[in-house]
Amino acid sequence: MKKILFSLALVAILLLSACGGKTGGTSANPTQLSFMMWGDPAELTVWKQIVADFEAANPTITISVEVSDWDSYWTKLKTLLAANTPPDMFAIDAPLYLDYQSKGVLLNLQPYIDANPGMLDGLYPQTLQAYQTPDGYFGLPRDFQTIVLFYNKDMFDNAGMAYPTTDWTWDDLRTAAKSLTLDTNSDGKTDQYGFSFDMWDMEPGYSEAIWSYGGDIISADHTKTLLGEPNARQAWQLLYEMTFVDKSVPDSNTSGQYGGDTFLAGVSAMTPLGHWVVPGYADANLNFDVAPMPNGPAGRFTSVNSAGFVIAKGSKHPDQAFAFLKFVLSNAGQTRLAELGFACPVLKSIAESPAFLQQKIVINQQVFLDALQYAHMKPVFRGYDEWASTVGDGMAPVWRGEADLNKTLDEVVVAADQVLANYK
């Protein structure tokens, strides 16, 4: 009953605000909001511009922006939440969303959304799925990432090979990877690999192959790990043989020598990744483009994930914070986001406009949008972080060449299922 009364009261406040009610600050004494996210200095620059645009349209509100690297961000966020001193708004990675939502630290945004009919109508529905709960939305997506195949055009040109096409299968990719693996100075050591992939995280790593071979990652009710099922093992076997039989993929020890990204280092010819790497690859002067992920026996599949924004339940200024989230999802906010170049806008009209499709970095941007048609959502469930660490760390000896693939898979599935059981 209290929850219902709170929701009704909140809607009433929002309606009053929409009719010119008090916003909580003045231009001379504006309401101050704090906003945290992960990223790098280039992202901070653009987000400060988005904030400046918002502040110009809302002179009674000011926002301080703090950007940290991935690991530091989550450590600091947990510390602030534990101390009950959270930022008003912070970024969330979709797979981790339910861990935070279930702890009761996020504000339920549903009353605000209800007070703004049609607010979500223009967003790609695939990007909203991760944030839906039986009690409404406690977060909203700001952008999305689909995984596509990046390829080094110079390496293909030097080998006299045609670029990847929409007709490619995983067998075609394997064949091409063999041809593009070279010992260019004849010293007995490979110094160009045909393919590389993230051997720890499912998103730009193994999930695309598993789905393409008819397997899956986890059961629909999130109680059983499916990575060891027969079809999934076919995909694992393919990636294993490419690494240790064909030797067209650097093992994790070798990849580590190049900071974990041999494509950025100019050492591998192809890799599956998301839009977040585009600015960095361009800054490195790589001559690259993108193509769809290859077809497998079960079809073509890829993953889609999103970064989102949430408002802390403990925020003293939830109305003003929601006004900023709403701005980020507006035409103006999403256009600025497209200029950032690190991700795809969730607002369909902007993603399909020149703001995204005709960026300064000239690659086939349409591939990222088309991938939504055959993308599976990266799983979102309570305990995801612990489960993913159990799988990634458990499989690590395989990719170092120190452990048997199938035996390790058996052990990893048991350990991962135990994590799921702990979160029932």
Secondary structure as GFF3:
##gff-version 3
##sequence-region A 1 424
A	DSSP	alpha_helix	2	18	.	.	.	ID=ss1
A	DSSP	beta_strand	31	38	.	.	.	ID=ss2
A	DSSP	alpha_helix	41	57	.	.	.	ID=ss3
A	DSSP	beta_strand	61	68	.	.	.	ID=ss4
A	DSSP	alpha_helix	70	82	.	.	.	ID=ss5
A	DSSP	beta_strand	89	93	.	.	.	ID=ss6
A	DSSP	three_ten_helix	94	96	.	.	.	ID=ss7
A	DSSP	alpha_helix	97	101	.	.	.	ID=ss8
A	DSSP	alpha_helix	110	114	.	.	.	ID=ss9
A	DSSP	alpha_helix	125	128	.	.	.	ID=ss10
A	DSSP	three_ten_helix	129	131	.	.	.	ID=ss11
A	DSSP	beta_strand	132	133	.	.	.	ID=ss12
A	DSSP	beta_strand	136	137	.	.	.	ID=ss13
A	DSSP	beta_strand	140	146	.	.	.	ID=ss14
A	DSSP	beta_strand	148	152	.	.	.	ID=ss15
A	DSSP	alpha_helix	153	159	.	.	.	ID=ss16
A	DSSP	alpha_helix	170	179	.	.	.	ID=ss17
A	DSSP	alpha_helix	207	212	.	.	.	ID=ss18
A	DSSP	alpha_helix	230	244	.	.	.	ID=ss19
A	DSSP	alpha_helix	252	256	.	.	.	ID=ss20
A	DSSP	beta_strand	270	273	.	.	.	ID=ss21
A	DSSP	three_ten_helix	275	277	.	.	.	ID=ss22
A	DSSP	alpha_helix	278	283	.	.	.	ID=ss23
A	DSSP	beta_strand	288	291	.	.	.	ID=ss24
A	DSSP	beta_strand	295	296	.	.	.	ID=ss25
A	DSSP	beta_strand	299	300	.	.	.	ID=ss26
A	DSSP	beta_strand	302	311	.	.	.	ID=ss27
A	DSSP	alpha_helix	318	328	.	.	.	ID=ss28
A	DSSP	alpha_helix	331	340	.	.	.	ID=ss29
A	DSSP	beta_strand	344	345	.	.	.	ID=ss30
A	DSSP	alpha_helix	348	351	.	.	.	ID=ss31
A	DSSP	alpha_helix	354	357	.	.	.	ID=ss32
A	DSSP	alpha_helix	366	370	.	.	.	ID=ss33
A	DSSP	three_ten_helix	371	374	.	.	.	ID=ss34
A	DSSP	beta_strand	375	377	.	.	.	ID=ss35
A	DSSP	alpha_helix	384	399	.	.	.	ID=ss36
A	DSSP	alpha_helix	405	422	.	.	.	ID=ss37
###
